[in-house]
């Protein structure tokens, strides 16, 4: 049955039914005077053509046929004409659909659970449906309707607020226009022209805000956007270029989402025994379009992807990425320096929609690997429905081609991370690192293969550092600390951690700034730097050890072994007087050590601050002797750590994967780069020069340290 047109059934000729002649509607399709619709599933989609623009309803069609023919329609069987033109047979009324209404108790329980989690998984939905006596589909629809209702209510509230704000801005604009009309003076025309120009600019700004109807609240932006120093005026994005930058940001965010979600054919497994993947060049070029470079031969592509669970919630992670200082502090082993050049967009509500122009210098804690510098744009986007945040970095040369010459050796393609919110306050982070690097000739074969593997700046290293640093931040924010040792309070503990963080950061910068001053074939290289207190010689030495970085780290973090080997410090022993745990690994900790020497007394105590940290990307052991008064200022008075004198020394251990193609090395044999770095105050005069005796003493100390470490490792393996 379709509408009121009914198919003929046997025996219905005598029941007063009136049937339409097929010749009148469908044309002559048969020699029979009538045509009966035999297929009840017949579709009428084919009637949509120029010959049949519409179909009359049954009653209208019968009346029209009667007028045209001048007679009453008859049945197809040849019987006497029917007295009525049409006998309307009303079909039986359709059975009214019964709507299910939830009970007050069911709604109350679902409301309570909705406040905890508006998105239920299949397991909880099934359990809730059993408890309430509903079907899982009914529970699902209720939660969907509830989310839609809340979203609509929020939209109405936002509209009311925007209308009120709009009226306020209109009033301010009218007041400014009135002020313009009242300004008139014949004796100070020049000043008035300047004032008029200023007011016109203010009016243009207000009109643009009114047209947007949703201005960003200044107090909310200030909570996560730092102050900037716009010294790089040639790199700033002009007003007419901002729309292009936003379009490119959205496009790069979509590219990052695909690179995080798609496996084959975009990514292929790198090794069978782990989850590391490598980018398929052909698959990438087919899926994404980027203008080809004229000098492709100069550049080598590095691409990697990794994921991990991080001990920090989404919003705090996002805010750290938007603050250049917090970002460089969080990734201090990787980010040597960072700054925000320009705030292009502050977002509409909160961090989402923020677009920043940034500069960063990236490092490896080894003097063998050069640093990488880049200008790039950083864009933040939120998917509130899915509980995800997206942070994408992309190159600026698409907008300002001249910028490529400033950092021509390193080009940052769309890279970044997607942060998925978890219920326990943690975050699931998927990271993609994608760059183009100028191929450089590195003399040392081991270093060349290590850099070409992409490991030094790969996604796995970024996530390993992020995971460890988030554990450190959790320890920093902890308040239920019972074992403080000589640390008098929780606040003093935090101040000591700040001092130690500055010590580690300074140590990493000293090593990365020594690039070109050391190699695996040379013994010791010494450079000097001038400080306010005088001249400080910095000495570094790199050694390739055929041991895993975990083995070397376990040896170096054992203070008893260090004192026995007399490594770096010619002291008899150390005594730990304070201990701060920085994470799940026992080697991630801060210690305050008392140096036990014969000359020590209650009036003459020597202390040493020590921090050790390790993850899959490498290990650090950093020390610095500190005066008791300095520790007192740091812990008790909260003195600014940047003003306290520190000369950090220590070790950096960077793992090298021999299976990436290093010739002459066993695939199953792990290895690592051990970097030893020390600083001493050479002279109180900044214009002084190093004498040979100082150079010889530093050289002998580092060489002796490396020899003792190597011997200890050999003995440990032999035993």
Residue pairs with C-beta under 8 A, 6 or more apart in sequence:
1 7
1 40
2 42
2 44
3 57
3 58
4 57
4 58
4 59
5 20
5 37
5 58
6 17
7 36
7 37
7 38
7 40
8 17
8 19
8 36
8 37
13 75
13 76
13 77
13 79
16 82
16 84
16 87
17 75
17 87
17 89
18 62
18 73
18 75
18 82
18 85
18 86
18 87
19 34
19 36
19 75
19 76
20 58
20 61
21 33
21 34
21 35
21 73
22 28
22 29
22 30
22 34
22 35
23 33
24 65
25 52
25 55
25 61
26 35
29 35
33 76
34 76
36 76
44 55
47 55
56 64
58 86
59 86
59 88
62 73
62 85
62 86
63 85
65 73
66 72
66 73
66 85
71 81
72 81
72 82
72 83
72 85
73 81
73 82
73 85
74 80
74 81
74 82
75 82
100 138
102 110
102 134
102 142
105 132
106 132
106 133
106 134
109 128
109 131
109 132
110 128
110 132
110 139
110 142
110 143
110 146
113 120
113 124
113 128
114 143
114 146
117 124
117 423
118 143
118 146
118 147
118 150
119 143
119 387
120 128
120 139
120 140
120 143
122 136
125 136
125 139
125 140
125 143
126 136
128 134
128 139
129 135
129 136
129 138
129 139
132 139
158 214
162 213
162 214
165 215
166 210
166 213
169 206
169 209
169 210
169 215
170 210
172 206
173 203
173 206
173 207
173 210
176 199
176 202
176 203
176 206
177 203
179 199
180 196
180 199
183 192
183 195
183 196
184 192
185 191
185 192
209 215
214 348
214 349
216 346
216 347
216 348
216 349
217 349
220 349
220 350
221 346
221 347
223 319
224 318
224 319
224 322
224 323
224 351
225 322
225 323
225 343
225 346
225 354
226 322
226 323
226 324
226 325
226 340
228 339
228 340
228 341
228 342
228 343
229 339
230 236
230 341
230 342
232 341
232 359
232 375
234 402
235 341
235 342
235 357
235 375
235 396
235 400
235 403
235 406
236 341
236 342
236 357
237 245
237 342
237 344
237 357
237 399
237 400
241 399
241 400
242 344
242 345
244 399
245 344
245 355
245 377
245 399
246 344
246 345
246 355
248 377
248 394
248 398
248 399
249 355
249 377
249 379
249 392
249 394
250 379
250 381
252 379
252 392
252 394
252 414
253 379
253 381
253 390
253 392
255 288
255 392
255 414
256 390
256 392
256 414
256 415
256 416
256 418
256 432
257 390
257 418
258 266
258 287
258 288
259 266
259 267
259 305
259 414
259 432
259 434
260 305
260 418
260 430
260 432
262 287
263 277
265 280
265 283
266 279
266 280
266 283
266 284
266 287
267 277
267 278
267 279
267 280
267 305
268 277
268 278
268 280
269 275
269 276
269 277
269 278
270 276
270 277
270 278
271 659
275 306
276 304
276 306
276 460
277 304
277 305
278 303
278 304
279 301
279 303
279 304
279 434
281 301
284 303
290 413
291 398
293 299
293 436
298 438
298 439
299 411
299 436
299 437
299 438
299 439
300 436
300 437
300 438
300 439
300 452
301 434
301 435
301 436
302 433
302 434
302 435
302 436
302 437
302 454
302 457
302 458
303 432
303 433
303 434
303 435
303 454
304 432
304 433
304 454
304 458
304 459
304 460
305 430
305 431
305 432
305 433
305 459
306 430
306 431
306 458
306 459
306 460
306 462
306 463
307 428
307 429
307 430
307 431
307 463
308 428
308 429
308 431
308 463
308 464
308 466
308 467
309 422
309 426
309 427
309 428
309 429
309 467
310 317
310 426
310 427
310 428
310 429
310 463
310 466
310 467
310 470
311 426
311 467
311 470
311 471
311 474
312 425
312 426
312 427
312 470
312 473
312 474
313 421
313 425
313 426
313 427
314 387
314 389
314 419
314 420
314 421
314 427
315 351
315 389
317 389
317 419
317 427
317 429
318 351
318 380
318 389
318 391
318 419
319 326
319 351
320 326
320 327
320 330
321 327
321 378
321 380
321 391
322 351
322 354
322 356
322 378
322 380
324 338
324 339
324 340
324 358
325 338
327 335
327 338
328 335
328 336
328 337
328 338
328 360
329 501
329 505
330 466
330 469
330 470
330 473
331 462
331 465
331 466
331 469
332 469
332 501
332 504
332 505
332 508
333 363
333 365
333 465
333 508
333 617
333 618
333 620
334 362
334 363
334 364
334 457
334 461
334 462
334 465
335 360
335 361
335 362
335 363
336 361
336 362
336 363
336 371
336 508
336 509
336 512
337 360
337 361
338 358
338 359
338 360
338 361
339 358
339 359
340 356
340 357
340 358
341 356
341 357
341 358
341 359
341 375
342 356
342 357
343 354
343 355
343 356
343 357
344 355
344 356
344 357
344 377
345 353
345 354
345 355
346 353
346 354
347 353
347 354
347 380
350 382
351 380
351 382
352 380
352 381
352 382
352 389
353 380
353 381
354 379
354 380
355 377
355 378
355 379
355 380
356 377
356 378
356 379
357 375
357 376
357 377
357 396
358 375
358 376
358 377
358 378
358 393
359 373
359 374
359 375
359 376
360 373
360 374
360 376
361 371
361 372
361 373
362 371
362 372
362 373
362 374
362 457
363 369
363 371
363 372
363 508
363 509
363 512
364 456
364 457
364 512
364 654
365 508
365 511
365 512
365 618
365 620
365 652
365 654
365 675
366 511
366 512
366 542
366 652
366 654
366 673
366 675
367 511
367 512
367 514
367 515
367 516
367 517
367 518
367 525
367 540
367 542
367 675
368 444
368 447
368 515
368 518
368 519
368 520
368 542
368 673
369 447
369 450
369 451
369 456
369 515
370 440
370 515
370 516
371 512
371 515
372 409
372 410
372 435
372 437
372 457
373 407
373 409
373 410
374 395
374 407
374 410
374 411
374 412
375 396
375 403
375 406
375 407
376 393
376 394
376 395
376 396
376 412
377 393
377 394
377 395
377 396
377 399
378 391
378 392
378 393
378 416
379 391
379 392
379 394
380 389
380 390
380 391
381 389
381 390
381 392
382 388
382 389
382 390
383 389
383 390
386 420
387 420
387 421
388 418
388 419
388 420
388 421
389 418
389 419
389 421
390 416
390 417
390 418
390 419
391 416
391 417
391 418
391 419
392 414
392 415
392 416
393 412
393 414
393 415
393 416
394 412
394 413
394 414
394 415
395 404
395 411
395 412
395 413
396 403
397 403
397 404
397 411
404 411
408 438
409 437
409 438
409 440
410 435
410 436
410 437
410 438
411 435
411 436
411 437
412 434
412 435
413 434
413 435
413 436
414 432
414 434
415 432
415 433
415 434
415 435
416 431
416 432
417 429
417 430
417 431
417 432
418 429
418 430
419 427
419 428
419 429
420 427
420 428
420 429
420 430
421 427
422 428
429 463
429 466
431 459
431 462
431 463
432 459
433 457
433 458
433 459
433 462
435 457
442 448
442 451
443 519
444 519
444 520
444 521
445 662
445 663
446 520
446 544
446 656
446 662
447 519
447 520
449 660
449 661
449 662
449 663
450 456
450 656
450 657
450 660
450 662
452 660
452 661
453 657
453 660
453 661
455 461
455 657
455 660
460 616
460 617
461 616
461 617
464 615
464 616
464 617
465 615
465 617
467 615
468 583
468 585
468 588
468 613
468 614
468 615
471 582
471 583
471 584
471 588
472 497
472 582
472 583
472 588
472 613
475 497
475 580
475 581
475 582
475 583
476 494
476 497
478 490
479 490
481 490
481 493
483 579
484 490
484 492
484 493
484 578
485 576
485 577
485 578
485 579
485 592
486 577
486 578
486 592
487 493
487 496
487 578
487 580
487 592
487 635
488 635
488 636
491 638
492 635
492 636
493 580
493 635
495 634
495 635
495 638
495 639
495 641
496 578
496 580
496 590
496 592
496 609
496 631
496 634
496 635
497 580
497 590
498 634
498 641
499 609
499 634
499 641
499 644
499 646
500 590
500 609
500 611
501 641
502 641
502 642
502 644
502 646
503 609
503 611
503 622
503 624
503 646
503 648
504 611
504 613
504 620
504 622
504 648
506 646
506 648
507 620
507 622
507 648
507 649
507 650
507 652
507 677
508 620
508 652
510 538
510 648
510 677
510 679
511 540
511 652
511 675
511 677
513 527
514 525
514 527
514 538
514 540
514 677
517 525
517 526
517 527
517 540
518 524
518 525
518 540
518 541
518 542
518 675
519 542
520 542
520 543
520 544
520 673
522 541
523 541
523 699
523 702
523 703
524 539
524 540
524 541
524 698
524 699
524 702
524 703
525 539
525 540
525 541
526 537
526 538
526 539
526 690
526 695
526 698
526 699
527 537
527 538
528 535
528 536
528 537
528 538
528 682
528 690
529 535
529 536
529 538
530 536
530 686
531 686
533 645
533 681
533 684
534 681
534 682
534 683
534 684
534 685
534 686
534 688
535 681
535 682
535 683
535 685
535 686
535 688
535 689
535 690
536 647
536 679
536 680
536 681
536 682
537 679
537 680
537 682
537 690
537 694
537 695
537 698
538 677
538 678
538 679
539 677
539 678
539 679
539 698
539 699
539 702
540 675
540 676
540 677
541 675
541 676
541 677
541 702
541 703
541 706
542 673
542 674
542 675
543 673
543 674
543 676
543 706
543 710
544 656
544 671
544 672
544 673
544 674
545 552
545 671
545 672
545 673
545 674
545 710
545 713
546 669
546 670
546 671
547 670
547 671
547 672
547 713
547 717
548 655
548 670
548 671
548 672
549 614
549 618
549 619
549 653
549 654
549 655
549 670
549 672
550 614
550 619
551 713
551 716
552 619
552 651
552 653
552 672
552 674
552 709
552 713
553 587
553 612
553 614
553 619
553 621
553 653
554 587
555 561
555 709
555 712
555 713
555 716
556 562
556 567
556 612
556 619
556 621
556 651
556 653
556 709
557 587
557 612
557 621
559 574
559 576
559 591
559 593
559 610
560 573
561 712
562 568
562 569
562 574
563 569
563 571
563 572
563 573
563 574
565 708
565 709
565 712
566 708
567 705
567 708
567 709
568 623
568 649
568 650
568 676
568 678
568 701
568 705
569 595
569 608
569 623
571 595
571 596
571 597
572 596
572 597
572 598
573 596
574 593
574 594
574 595
574 596
574 608
575 593
575 594
575 596
576 591
576 592
576 593
576 594
577 592
577 593
577 594
577 607
578 591
578 592
579 589
579 590
579 591
579 592
580 589
580 590
580 591
581 588
581 589
582 588
582 589
582 590
582 611
582 613
583 613
585 614
585 615
587 612
587 613
587 614
587 619
588 612
588 613
588 614
589 611
589 612
590 609
590 610
590 611
591 609
591 610
591 611
591 612
592 607
592 608
592 609
592 610
592 631
593 607
593 608
593 609
593 610
594 600
594 605
594 606
594 607
594 608
595 606
595 607
595 608
595 625
597 606
600 606
605 628
606 625
607 625
607 626
607 627
607 628
607 631
608 623
608 624
608 625
608 626
609 623
609 624
609 625
609 626
609 631
609 646
610 621
610 622
610 623
611 620
611 621
611 622
612 619
612 620
612 621
612 622
613 619
613 620
614 620
616 655
617 654
617 655
618 652
618 653
618 654
618 655
619 651
619 652
619 653
620 650
620 651
620 652
620 653
621 650
621 651
622 648
622 649
622 650
623 648
623 649
623 650
624 646
624 647
624 648
624 649
625 647
626 644
626 646
630 644
630 645
633 639
633 644
634 641
634 644
647 679
647 680
647 681
648 679
649 677
649 678
649 679
650 677
651 674
651 675
651 676
651 677
652 673
652 674
652 675
652 677
653 672
653 673
653 674
653 675
654 672
654 673
654 675
655 670
655 671
655 672
656 662
656 670
656 671
656 672
656 673
658 665
658 666
658 667
658 669
658 670
658 671
659 667
665 671
674 706
674 709
676 702
676 705
676 706
678 698
678 701
678 702
680 694
680 698
682 688
682 690
682 694
